[in-house]
């Protein structure tokens, strides 16, 4: 379907979802949030899409946060509704059965940083800047930033970033675990596409079970997580792809996946 604030392209089983508001540094207004909800559903139900890359238009910003001009006049109940809408969107990305890759091409601030954190993998251009500067606006990172950031970088570093509102460079973000890879700006989308196509070529039922094991297991105590992992491991042995993958290994040939 056509979108006003997004671009969606699909090739080689990879969807490239671009937030297309470069004149506003790709900030998230209510209309863009709603379109993102629709776009995530669209790629999830499309059997041709196995991996999704999320990026921003232009070279300045991935997403520079929420649209402050829209948020400034909100009352408490309206602000809570917007926060819950954003949290629900980011949860749908984190817990999507499809792999989500953030290609961070510039500023990833506030809600933009949270959007990147909701993705499975974060690749950043060297010029990217990341942070949770909401304290400078008299608000907290209320779109799930106070919960996602410490889970990625630890409580102390997360508090430091949120208390100060400082932006950090992509290389520092990689050092603390906020991003997973840093590349030159011109190479960003090519690197993301290559990684996405590599993942898309794997058994998707296996990739999905890995994602479930990691994401759900991280919310359990370690003994329950081990039991959950063992259950998912056992479930693999009910699939065609486990039989095919092991047979291909023993026969020294490429596997032919059926994603079931």
N, C-alpha and C positions, 0 to 999 in steps of 0.2 A: 504494500500500500504506500501511497506517497506521503511524505512527511514535510513539514515546513521548516523544522529545526534540525533535522537529521538527514544523513545520507546513508544508504544501505546498498552495498555491492556484494555479490556472492561469486566466488570463483574457486575452483579446486577444493570444494567442500569447506571453504573458509568464508565467513561473513565479515566484512569490514564495515563497522558501524561508526560513523563519524558525526560528532556533535558539531553542527554547522551554524554557529553564531560567532564567527571570528570578530565581528565588529563590537561584540560585547564580551570578548575573551572567553567565549563559549560558556558563559555563566548559565546556571540552571534556574530558569524561571518555571512557574507551574506548568506552562504549556510544554516545555521541553521535558520536564519530569514525566508528564503524562505520555508523551510520545515515546520516551525511553521504555516505559512500562509496556506499551504496545509492541515496540520493536523487539524487546526481549521475548515476548510471547511468540512473535512472528518467527524468529530464528529458532526458538525451541521446538516449534511444531513442524518446521521444515526438515524433512529427512535428508535433504542434500547438505545441510549445514552440520558440520561436526565440531568446528571450533569457531569462536567469535573473537575478533580483535576490536577493541573499543579505543578510539582516539579522538582528537580534536582537530578542527579545521585550522589551517594556517601553521605558522611556526612559533607563535608567541605563547599559546595556551593550550593545554589539554582541557582542563576546566578550571577556571579561576575562582570557583566557589558558587554559592547561591547568588541570585540577583538581588543585590542590596536595595535597589530602588523599589523592588516589589516587597521585600521583607520589612523595610523600615516602618511602615504604618500599621503593621499587623498587631492585633490584640493577642492576649495570651492563648485563647482557644484556637484562633486561626494559626498562630505559630506552632502550636502543638500538632494541628492537623497537617501542616506542611512537613514538620519533622517526621511524623509517622508515615506520610506518603513517601518521603525520601528513604526512610529506614526500610520500608517494605520493598521498595525498588532495589536497594542494595542487597537485601537478603535474597531476592529473586535471582540476582546475579551470582552471589556467593553459592547458593544452593541449586543453581541450574544444573541439569544433567550434562549440559555442554560445557566444554572448557572455555574460560574467558581470559583473554590476554589484554592487559592495558598497555597501549603504546603511548607513553607519556611524552608528548612532543613539546612541552613548555610548562607554564605554571600549572601546578596541581595543588590548589589551595582549598582549605575548608572542605565543602562538599565534594570538590573535585579530587582532593586527596583521599576522601572516604570512598568515592567511586573507584579509584584505583585500588584501594585496599580490599574492596569487595571482590576484585578479580583474582583468579588463581595465580597468575604470573604477571609481574610488572617489569616492563622493559622501558628504560628512560633514555631520552636523548641527553647528551652532555650538558646542554643549555637549560635543562629542566630545573625548576625550583619547586620544592614541596614544603608543605607546612599546614598547620592548623592555627591561623591567625585570628580566630573568632574573639579571643580575649580583647583584642584591639577595638572590637565593635561593641563591647559590653555584653557579650553572649558566650555561652559555652559551645563546643563542637557538638551540637544537638542532633546531628543527622547520623548518629552512631559512632562519631569520631572518638568520644571518650572511651568507648568499649573496643573498637577495632585497633586503635593505635597501640595501646599497651599489650594487646595480644600478639602484635607483630614485633615490637621493639623493646618490650619490658616496661614496667610501671615507671621507673625513674626517668628514663629517656623520654617517655611519652608525656609525663608531667612537665618536664623541662620544656619540651616543645610547645605544649599547650599553655603553660604559665607565661612564657615569654612571648609567644606568638611569632617566634623567629621562623624565617624561611631557611631551608637548607639546600645545598647544591645536590645534584644527582649523585655525585661520587660519595658524599657523606651519607645520603639516603641509602646507597648500596652498602656502605660500611656498617650501618646499624640494622640492616635487614628490612628497610622500608621498600626498597626496590631490589630486584633480583639480577638485573643486568643493565649496564650503561653502554651506550653506543653513540657514534657520531650522528648528529641530526639527519644528514642525508641518507643514512643507512637504516634509520629506525623502522620504517614500514617494511622494508625488504627483510630485515632480521626477524621482525614479528611474523611476517608472512611465511618465511622459511620454517620457523619454529612451529607455527600453526599447521602447516602442511605435513610436517613430520609427525605431529601428534595425530592429525586426521588420518594418517596412514596406518595407525595402530588399531588394534581391536577396540572398538568404542565401548563395548560392554565392559571390558577390562579397565579402560580409562575411567569410565563412570564409577566402577566399584572402588578404584583407587581414590577418587575424589571423595566418595562417601566415607571411606575408611578414615581418611585424614580429617575431613571437616567435622564429621560426627564424633570421631574418636577424641578429638581435641577438647570436646566439651564433657568428656567422661573422666572418672578417675582411671588410673592406669590399668588396674586389673580388669575393669569392665571394658576398657578400650582393647585390651589384648583379646578378650573373649569375642568382642564384636569383630575384630580383625579376623580371628580364626573362622568365624561364621561366614564372613564374606569370602575368605580364602576357599572354604569348602564349597560355597556357592559357585565359584569358578568351575568346579569339576562337574557341574551340571550343564555346561555350555559347549556348543560346537567349537568355539574358538580355543578353549583349553585343549581339547582333543587335537585340533588342527595345529595349534602352535607347538605342542610337544612333538607331534608326529613330524612336522616340518623340521624341527630342530634335529631330531634323530636321523631324518632322511637327508639332512643338509640341503634343504631347498627353502625358498621363500614361502611364508605362510600365506594362505588365502583366507582372509577374514570374512565372516558373515555377520559379525556384530550381534551374535545371538549364542 
